[in-house]
Amino acid sequence: MKNIFSVIVVLLLLSSCGAQNTTTGIKKETSILETNERPKLVVGIVVDQMRYDYLTRFGSKFGDGGFNRMINEGFNCKNNHFNYVPTYTGPGHASVYTGTTPKIHGIIGNNWYDKEIKEMVYCAGDEAVESVGTEDRAGKMSPHRMQTTTFGDENRLFTQGQGKTIGISLKDRGAILPAGHTANAAYWFHGKDEGRWISSSHYMTELPKWVLEFNASTHAESYLKEWDTFYDISTYTESGVDENTFEGGFKGKEKATFPYDLKSLSKDNRGYDILKATPYGNSLTADFAMAAIKAEGLGQDQITDVLAVSFSATDYVGHNFGVNSKEVQDTYIRLDKDLERLFEYLDTTVGKGEYTVFLTADHGAIDVPSYLSSLKVPAGYVNNKERKETFNTFLEATYGSDAIVENISNDQIFLDRAKVKSLGLKLSNVQDAIAMEQLSYLNVSKVYTATTMASTGFYGGIEELLQNGFNQKRSGDVMLVNDTSFISYSKTGSTHGSGLNYDTHVPLLFFGKGIKHGETFNKTVIPDIAPTISALLGISFPNGATGQPLGFVID
Ligand SMILES: [Zn+2]
């Protein structure tokens, strides 16, 4: 034992006397952690609904300063996936920044049925706080439903509150959940007839001067202009024809074809909210992020700050026009320019090599099923109305009433457990009977019960993804999985939510301080991101993190 102790003492002495290494002849490669030189700023970028293949499909149309700069200078994790169901925006943003899944962080959907209060709740909704910057209820938001910390929270704790955290997104949940509980601020865009960035009393009592000035400027208004393709539309050979039957479009314009006159269309499309569904929503987000960097002095000292930016317009465009549309291609070409602008701004304000960026998505998206089936790919739409009618008939025949089911949402069935008890029935038996009934329905491919999820450990397949998304306190009694490429949605546009590759496979790029240059096809998962940033900063992992730090991306 004595020998071991003396070896440890020698090792400790060596490690605490780094300066003497050269005199002892031990050549030591210093890593970012040992030099204690953390990046001055970590910028987390989440692109809403960005599929992995957008990097490759549109890659030849991107410049050198945006996505391709991250790939050429940084690390590209090419096989990065969500590892839970459901793949929605709220759970996505929470998982990226907390390093875990809905099972632990509790954000089980955008909206979900709250079993305790027996009402639908919104992931970021909070009646206990007030709007800041608007009279509208749009500011009554906070991260209170998220049950664990983000890496930004851990950085705040580590730096005794000296490292700032700010979250920015068109969507409230895209700003609030990434920023975490201890954030200095989260800002989101309130459209309608106001067109301004707002916040809530969770963070502040009034908007800072720079936000008021930004809101008073003509930024938002200047984007209510014509939206035409950035390059000649005939060069957009990586997407489908502009006029097709698989797109939604804007109210007040018959065809979903370029160009779009946003100023005149804004009247029928909720005023400034129309910007959210165009690439200019992303440009406005980039403008606001740069204003925040400047006014808040982000990355101006050795204490690491965190800026979480989510580009949400991509999701609205995808929902409206679909994965294969010219509109989606143009939105990504323009986002690439906005990223270039943002990185150049960071180079000049924070300094080249002084900041670290990661970029990922909150979920992917499916090719429009009606388009897929036109190409003979098995795909289609779930008939919810028919399903519900058949189900209610079954419930009445079996339990005397359909009231035994309280709610059906997010492909989960919530039972009235008090009623189950009062009927003298065993909960797991009712769950099993309903699961068997549901499995017999058209386009239902798998069904699992809460009892199974709580009593069995799954280590692979869709079962593992369901389990990672299953929160015992918040999730339903029976979980349904639809056939591959079958969705519950309008027949135009794309959506997301499943555990299949089109929804789970998303980009993961790192670049900047402390990041190696390289790429991998090894599988990485979304909850790995936050522990990786924690490792880079030498701070505690988020308190519920289940992911692993990706050591191979750290220099
Ligand atoms: Zn979406």
Boltz pocket constraint, residues with backbone or C-beta under 6 A from the ligand:
constraints:
  - pocket:
      binder: B
      contacts: [[A, 49], [A, 89], [A, 315], [A, 319], [A, 496]]
      max_distance: 6.0
